[in-house]
Amino acid sequence: MLKITLAAIALTAVSSMPVFAAETMMMAKCDDASMMKMQTQVDGMSDPMMKEKKEMASKEMMMAHDSMKAKKMDDCKMHMDNAMKSMGKM
């Protein structure tokens, strides 16, 4: 009985991982509100140990903003996702 319960828990955990990853990827919307929110988070990174990550996230946000202006929404989302990864949010 214990083996069946553990197997069910493991199966549930493994099957929910792709859903969680998909939800995380969908969080990065390429619109003004999302851009402002993420930029505020990047600007709020004040830990000196995170300086390099903050610079990388800032570069990704600039590229996302440029992509949004050029109406390249897939590129914009990719850069915003990269910024989130740089900040350790994903």
C-alpha positions, 0 to 999 in steps of 0.5 A: 500500500505504501509503495502505491501511495508513493508511486501516486505522489511521484506520478502527480509531482512529475505530471504537474511539472510541465504545467508549472513550467508552462504557467511560468513561461506565460507570466512574461507578457509583452505589454507595458504593464508587465514591462514596467512591473519587471523593470521595477523588479530589476531596479529593486535588485540592490544586493551588491552580490547580484550586480552581474545578474542585475546588469544581465536582466537590464540588458534583456529588458532593453532588448525586450523593450526594443522587440516590443517597439518593433512588434516582435512579440515572440522575441519580446517574450523570450527576452523577458523570460531571459530577464526573469531567469537572470533575476532567479525568478524561474 
